[in-house]
Amino acid sequence: MAGTKEIRTQIRSVQSNQKITRAMEMVAASKVRRVQARMQASRPYVDRMRRVIGHLAVVHPEFRHPFLLPREPVRGVGFLVIGSDRGLCGGLNINLLRAVWNEVRLLGKADVATRFSALGQKAVTGLRRLNVQLVATSTHLGDRPGPEVIVGPLHALLEDYRAGRIDRLVVAYNYFVNSMTQKPTLETLLPLPEKRDPELFDHWDYLYEPDSVDLLDTVLMRYLEAETYQALLENIASEQAARMVAMRNASENAGTLIDTLKLAYNKARQAAITQEIAEIVGGAAAV
């Protein structure tokens, strides 16, 4: 059994770590409320963009934008993987990369090539360890990134799509369900899925300026950027929630370890006292 001095040192060390994890939990809890509010505020905008795109595609069947046309067979798939810049958020990034890699292995069996862009240091590091081809990266996103951080990685894959190097574009991120649940999600951006909403087939149309074709091309680009930015906000909210839960669990585990160490300390101290008493009694009997 370790001596009382060593056990006291361990207790102080664990208590110091517990203070750090509690502080990080409180910081993450304050951040998750802010980022969750931003994420929820942007969801209606993206939903409305989806409806506009769907309606424009329905009312103008004579114009088929390349982003709306399915490509068969699929010879290449591009992945835009959104991770966090920092760790200490449980298995958030590992679960996302595992979901991506499972999809890549299935595509590999079908002889489909893959290309990758990454947002967030953990996504970049994880993909490099998997030895995949990265065409663009963006790191140091911060807690309140602007839409400009997604432009490079997204447009690099869009160029691959236009050039025919990939036939499908997928964004991978963690969808924020609630503070306790974050779901790794792989969502197809291109080609845009066909909308079956009956309301889209109502007999009405928009007024266009300058014309519907140019407007559709512009709106499609804005939609793809908005959809990707929404995925980034979802992932940031998931990161802060996962970090809050991970730090809470770490604090609770530290408390359990401190109780165990205190029990061991008391046992060691009692054993030392008993040994000293026995030595005194033995010495007195010898005299």
TIVOMI-606522 format. One line per 5 residues: their letters; for each residue x, y, z of C-alpha. Coordinates in pm, whole numbers. Layout:
N
a = X,Y,Z  ...
END
This chain:
287
magtk = 0,0,0  127,352,-82  233,574,207  17,853,342  239,1119,185
eirtq = 201,973,-165  -176,940,-121  -207,1303,-4  -15,1412,-316  -250,1212,-538
irsvq = -557,1362,-367  -430,1716,-420  -354,1641,-785  -701,1498,-853  -865,1791,-670
snqki = -675,2034,-892  -791,1851,-1204  -1147,1851,-1073  -1142,2229,-1038  -1028,2257,-1399
trame = -1298,2024,-1533  -1569,2204,-1333  -1455,2538,-1475  -1454,2396,-1828  -1801,2254,-1776
mvaas = -1936,2595,-1673  -1767,2766,-1969  -1910,2508,-2212  -2257,2542,-2054  -2252,2919,-2107
kvrrv = -2131,2880,-2467  -2380,2612,-2564  -2673,2843,-2492  -2533,3111,-2722  -2440,2881,-3010
qarmq = -2770,2694,-2979  -2956,3024,-3016  -2757,3108,-3333  -2815,2761,-3474  -3191,2770,-3414
asrpy = -3218,3122,-3553  -3064,3016,-3886  -3273,2700,-3933  -3586,2882,-4068  -3373,3062,-4328
vdrmr = -3226,2736,-4460  -3568,2569,-4459  -3714,2856,-4661  -3422,2836,-4906  -3501,2469,-4961
rvigh = -3862,2553,-5047  -3761,2829,-5289  -3518,2597,-5468  -3779,2322,-5487  -4043,2555,-5626
lavvh = -3810,2708,-5886  -3716,2361,-6005  -4084,2261,-6036  -4219,2570,-6213  -3931,2576,-6465
pefrh = -3888,2218,-6585  -3742,2344,-6914  -3428,2460,-6732  -3233,2186,-6559  -2937,2319,-6366
pfllp = -2636,2082,-6348  -2672,2078,-5969  -3024,1937,-6005  -2942,1652,-6244  -2863,1310,-6093
repvr = -2549,1145,-6227  -2534,774,-6292  -2317,584,-6248  -2145,754,-5955  -1768,734,-6012
gvgfl = -1655,980,-5744  -1787,1122,-5417  -1666,1432,-5235  -1692,1466,-4857  -1693,1796,-4669
vigsd = -1616,1685,-4312  -1690,1934,-4032  -1516,1868,-3700  -1407,2071,-3399  -1085,2263,-3350
rglcg = -1032,2136,-2995  -1073,1808,-2816  -1207,1725,-2469  -1554,1671,-2613  -1592,1297,-2568
glnin = -1625,1082,-2878  -1779,1357,-3093  -1508,1370,-3361  -1424,999,-3345  -1786,897,-3401
llrav = -1816,1133,-3699  -1493,1010,-3859  -1601,650,-3801  -1930,717,-3983  -1741,880,-4272
wnevr = -1489,597,-4292  -1763,333,-4295  -1918,510,-4593  -1580,539,-4765  -1517,166,-4727
llgka = -1853,87,-4886  -1771,320,-5175  -1429,161,-5210  -1586,-182,-5253  -1791,-34,-5540
dvatr = -1472,114,-5692  -1586,473,-5629  -1313,736,-5579  -1334,983,-5290  -1207,1335,-5228
fsalg = -1221,1535,-4907  -1235,1887,-4768  -1223,1949,-4394  -1333,2217,-4148  -1179,2208,-3800
qkavt = -839,2091,-3680  -966,1757,-3547  -1126,1673,-3882  -806,1765,-4066  -588,1559,-3831
glrrl = -823,1260,-3838  -848,1254,-4218  -472,1283,-4258  -429,983,-4032  -664,794,-4262
nvqlv = -434,888,-4551  -706,1033,-4774  -682,1306,-5036  -754,1652,-4891  -828,1921,-5148
atsth = -894,2208,-4904  -896,2273,-4529  -999,2546,-4287  -904,2555,-3918  -911,2793,-3620
lgdrp = -1283,2845,-3663  -1352,2987,-3316  -1684,2985,-3134  -1851,3238,-3366  -1723,3170,-3720
gpevi = -1857,3372,-4009  -1985,3221,-4335  -1653,3301,-4503  -1476,3008,-4333  -1672,2754,-4539
vgplh = -1607,2917,-4878  -1267,2760,-4954  -1343,2395,-4866  -1694,2408,-5018  -1599,2575,-5346
alled = -1301,2342,-5393  -1541,2045,-5399  -1791,2238,-5614  -1516,2285,-5874  -1453,1910,-5863
yragr = -1827,1855,-5915  -1840,2089,-6214  -1528,1928,-6363  -1678,1579,-6325  -1417,1453,-6081
idrlv = -1698,1377,-5835  -2063,1293,-5903  -2197,1341,-5551  -2116,1587,-5272  -2177,1493,-4908
vayny = -2142,1708,-4596  -2057,1522,-4274  -2128,1688,-3939  -2278,1628,-3595  -2648,1716,-3585
fvnsm = -2756,1879,-3258  -3052,1684,-3120  -3030,1808,-2761  -2767,1873,-2497  -2723,1501,-2434
tqkpt = -2747,1370,-2790  -2546,1463,-3099  -2595,1253,-3411  -2321,1198,-3674  -2492,1290,-4001
letll = -2396,1244,-4366  -2619,1463,-4584  -2611,1479,-4963  -2568,1835,-5094  -2533,1756,-5464
plpek = -2717,1662,-5667  -3002,1833,-5488  -3264,1576,-5386  -3596,1597,-5569  -3871,1754,-5359
rdpel = -4205,1571,-5334  -4386,1834,-5129  -4741,1870,-5274  -4742,2242,-5193  -4467,2296,-5450
fdhwd = -4705,2206,-5728  -4948,2491,-5661  -5015,2709,-5965  -4826,3022,-5872  -4491,3169,-5957
ylyep = -4244,3443,-5857  -4161,3774,-6023  -3799,3757,-6143  -3535,4025,-6180  -3335,3993,-6402
dsvdl = -3460,3644,-6509  -3536,3306,-6358  -3231,3125,-6500  -2976,3368,-6356  -3169,3386,-6032
ldtvl = -3181,3008,-5996  -2805,2983,-6048  -2742,3249,-5781  -2995,3107,-5537  -2848,2758,-5573
mryle = -2503,2883,-5472  -2647,3075,-5178  -2843,2769,-5077  -2536,2544,-5078  -2341,2797,-4872
aetyq = -2632,2841,-4629  -2677,2464,-4593  -2306,2415,-4522  -2295,2704,-4277  -2597,2560,-4096
allen = -2412,2228,-4069  -2117,2416,-3918  -2341,2582,-3660  -2498,2247,-3575  -2153,2098,-3523
iaseq = -2038,2385,-3300  -2347,2348,-3081  -2284,1973,-3066  -1921,2035,-2970  -2005,2261,-2677
aarmv = -2280,2028,-2553  -2051,1725,-2578  -1774,1911,-2395  -2013,2015,-2118  -2122,1653,-2068
amrna = -1765,1520,-2089  -1637,1768,-1831  -1930,1692,-1600  -1850,1321,-1621  -1483,1394,-1560
senag = -1568,1598,-1249  -1790,1321,-1116  -1522,1059,-1182  -1266,1279,-1007  -1496,1300,-704
tlidt = -1527,922,-696  -1151,884,-720  -1098,1137,-439  -1333,939,-212  -1142,619,-291
lklay = -808,786,-223  -934,932,104  -1047,587,215  -707,446,124  -539,734,310
nkarq = -740,667,626  -656,297,609  -287,368,563  -290,621,846  -472,377,1077
aaitq = -223,102,987  70,333,1064  -81,430,1402  -146,64,1488  211,-26,1396
eiaei = 351,254,1613  140,143,1910  254,-216,1861  618,-106,1851  577,99,2170
vggaa = 408,-189,2351  672,-433,2229  952,-202,2343  796,-155,2687  757,-532,2727
av = 1120,-586,2635  1233,-343,2904
END
